[in-house]
Every structure is written in C-alpha cells, then in structure tokens.
C-alpha cells in the first residue's frame, strides 16, 4: 500500500505543478451548471418598470380604478406618479418618465353614460420598449372599460342614475352604497383582468407506489447537483487517462516495467492519485451542496466519498480505452465521443427524471447514470446508505478487473 | 552477468530476433551494435522484462527473466534512449521516485540521491525541474536514475544520443566507473568511435542474427582487415616499382603524385622492411602514417552501406 501511495504522490505532485488543468476539469461542469441554472431556474435581475406620469383631471372613479389596476401588485409593471398637466408635459418633454397619460375631466361620467371620451398619451421617444408597454396596457384598459360597459351596462346605468355623478350631490348613504357596489364590481373586474397566467389542471392520481417509497420531490437544481459532480469527475477521468500517453511517449512507462514491481504500482498509483484528486473535488462540491441545499451530514459524506469511487472506476475505464487506441489523438477523440453521450443520457446535462422514457431507460443503464441513480436514491429519496454497499463493491471489483486488463494490454500499448 | 541463449522474438510474421546468444560478464562493457531494425532494442526489451521472449532463455545474475522476473529485474538498471523522466518534477524528486521504484527508501535513498547528483554534476541543479534543464543535464539525470540503486547489470541504450561533448565525456566516464565497480554493462550506440573506445567486447547483429562477436582485435582478425600505410615523397622510379613488387605482404592501393598507399597485415611489425626496401630503391620518404581500420569501416563492411530506414 505504501508503494502505491509513493506512486500516487508522484502523480499528485505533477498535477500540483499544473493547476490550470485541474481548474479546467472543474470549471467545465461548473460553467455548464451555471448556464443551465440561468436557463431553467431563472437568473434573478430587475424587471423593467414603466414610469407612468398620470394627470387625473377627472378626479373620479375611473382614475381611481386605473390607478388601482395599473398599480396592482400582480401587475408590478407600472410605477405611477400623479402630476399636474403642466408638470407632466414639462417632464415628458425632457425625457423624465416612460409615458404621460391624461385622463380628461368628465371621463367617469362619459363611461357610465356610454358616451365617447378621449384619453391622451404622450410617450418618451428616447425609450423604445417601455412606452410601447404603456400603450399596450392602456389599450387593454380601454378594452376592459368597453367590455365592462357591455357586461355591466345595467348596473352602471343604475350607478349613473343613483349617484347623479355630474351634480356631485350624493348623500352619505348613497356614497356607502355606491362604494359597496364599486367594490363588488372591482372584485369581479379584477378576476377578469388578472386571470391566472398558467393554470395547472391538476388531477390527483392514485399513488402507484407505497407512501414510504414516494419521492420527496427534489428541486430541479437539486436533481442536477449530483449530475454536475459526476460530470466533473468524468471530465477528470478522461483528462487524467491521457497521462498514459505521456508516460508512454516519454519512456517512463517502459522504464517502469523494468522495475521490480513492474507496471502494477504505476497504474494503481495513477488510480490512487485520481481518487485523491476526485475526493478533493467531491468534498468541495459536497460542502457547497450542504450549504446550498441544506444537505444533512450523512448525505454530505455520501457526496464526498461515493462519487470518487465511481470516478476511479471511470478512470480505469478510460485508461483501458487509451491502451487500445493507436495514438493520443485517437484516444482523445474516442474518449470525447464516449464521454458526451454518456453525460447526456446519464443525467449530467439534464436530470434523468425529465428525459423521455426511452432515453431515461438507456440513461439509467449507462455507468454514470447507474451511479447517479444510486446516489440520488440515498440523497433525495430516503433509500438507506447501506444500499450503496453493493454498488460500491461492484465498482471496486470492476476497477480491479479493468486494472488487470490494462496491465495485460500495456506491453502492446508501449510497442504500438 | 547476462546470459542470452538462442533468443528469438517475432512480431507476427516479422522475425525481430533469431537465435541470438551471448554472455556479458561482470565488470565489462559489452557493446551491442547493429543498424536500425537489427534487433538490438528487441533484445534489450527482452532482457529488461519489457518484452516476453518468443524463444530461448535469458538469465540476469542467474535469474531467469521469465520464470524469476522480479528477482532478475531487481539486479537491473536501465537507462533508456528516451529521457525517461518527469518534466514537472525536479532532479531530486525524479531520483527519489525512481530510487523508490527500485526499492530504495529512507536514509539510503537520500544518501544515494546525494551521491549520484554529485557524480553526474547536478548538485547545484537538485531543485531544478527537468523541463527547465538543458539536453545534456537531462541525459545525465537520466543516467543517474539508472545507477541510483547500484545495479549489478546495467542496460544502456544510446545514453549519449544528442548530448554536448562535455556531457558525453562525463557519461562515458560514469560507464567506465560502473564497470570498474563490478557491474555488467550492456551498451548500445550508433557512435562507433564511442563503442571502440569503451567496449571490452562487441556483438554485431543484423536482421535479428549475430554476424560477429569478440574483442575489436578479434573482429579485425576474423574479417581479415589490414592496416593502411600512407607515405608521401618521391616514388616514381622503376626501382621503387620493382622493390614494392618484391614485398609480398603488401598491396599497393594508391600510387600517384607523390603519394603511396599500401595495405598490409601487422603494419607496425612490417614497417622496417618496407622502409628498407624503399631506401634501397632510392625513394625519398617525407611523411608516413599507419592507420588501423576502425570499427566503423568494419561495421559498414559487415552490415553493408545500404540505408535501413
């Protein structure tokens, strides 16, 4: 064991002298993860706001209704500032604000009496999008008023008659009744004006599995997290495997075979150094995961220890691939050709859970998909950590078989 | 010592080594020569354990390289033609690694590391990474890694290829020192003057077969090689022609414009007779040069002048 560690130390030293490569291996999945996060989970940022200057010369119900609708928390698009006509004209003239809307005197009366009225909208020419939004919103509001007139004409005529809007001689009782009617109407209008954007027609299906086995439902990014980690390790495995070519071309591999221990310590030392490098990456990822997704201690340890074991087996697999190729170029090409489909199908670019059924089936059969499945089952679906013992054993045995195969092939690899 | 008996090795239909046999003894530098593709590298590969012999037997210090491979390799030191070092590591780190691979550890490893660094003249470069070293330094370090564990048998595959004269001189001195301490040194090179000056015995192989072996003198004798005597002066007279004709042990190779070249066996012994005959014939000798045929001419004669690659 000490002998293997000596050999591993040599490769760790060499890796430490070229940290950029190490950072690239980790950087690729992190970059992809960041892009996917932005694409699927939103990237935050500040929504644009229409700064609307409002001149309410009507000083009545429609002006209030407009302010209510445009400033509603579900609209979140308008920032309304009530100004005088002169002030509004002066400000929009110097480009202060997105648009200026003038509600003329007598607007409410005209609406309730089904008479024509003219609104004035001045837009800021120095802005392109926001004034358009103001225009569209105003047209929508006009439509709303129009359809309200048609839908509630009887009640609105009643309001007009009862309230004698033009004279302004309402009693306190009339005002209260009027307010109640308006509130009722506004409540109705609100539902029409703010329909749910997307409504899920949810039907509760009969549970197909036992309650105990039912998934907890991890978030999209939680589902992606182990995939990114495995992606980083797969990139590392593919990159580290090409070191066999450097050893071969530099003559160190042939020299090593002439030593008493032969090539066994060299290959196992490379696997061991790969394990330590992957352990460092996994540990860092697990700690990030623990703080971001509030993973428990057991799951954090699982993320730190199980993936490197899988990564070493992948490394042995890539070593085997390299010793069967005729040149480093061919080895790199073949490695990439193998790696990307495996990552795609195996749940590193997209969670297996969201893949089409046939692809998900293939993905679960890929080595990385198989490992990912076991990892997720314990991390997110309440499977016992003990269920990982068998996969870990399978991985260790597989790594042993692959190592033996590599050693058998090495003399031909050196002579090729 | 190295004992190779009827070694055979083929790659598919191509026979690389066909019945090569030789014995290299402790304390001697044994030269293995041959053109490219002759079978030298395959022979060395079989001795070092890199290749499995297709036939025959190899013993390194009485250990069979196939049935007792580990014990055989423990006695070996290898200095390959490539600079088989790790560029990212410095001189000491490389030495520690290769020393460890040959079973050295602890104080012994540190002591030997220090010693060989001094011997190859790299003590002040101990912490320099290989990638920052010159070609000569790399070659010397490559050599140092092969002798670190004081091997009983040392395989040197063109250890001076492409190095500066000073580094070459140092490496050749080290080879002699290794043989002096009792190591059996198997040396391959394409520099014939190097082999001529260094090797106690030589084996010349071609097309996988042994075509000549022995000391340099034995090879000359075996090939009937003669010395060349080159004289300058006046040799135009009939008397000189007649005198030269009477010397049966010489062959006139060139006779023109004041230059006379004759080939003869045992040149040094026959010089008085030649000078005597020329003096009697009235010839005036200005300058005389006796040249023994070198290994290169012998090698070309044995292996032919045709390009091999």
Interface residues (C-beta under 8 A of the other chain):
Chain A: X3 X6 X7 X10 X13 X14 X17 X18 X250 X251 X252 X254 X255 X256 X257 X258 X259 X260 X261 X262 X265 X411 X414 X415
Chain B: X11 X45 X48 X49 X50 X51 X52 X69 X70 X73 X74 X76 X78 X80 X81 X82 X83 X84 X85 X86 X87 X88 X89 X93 X97 X98 X100 X101 X102 X103 X129 X145 X155
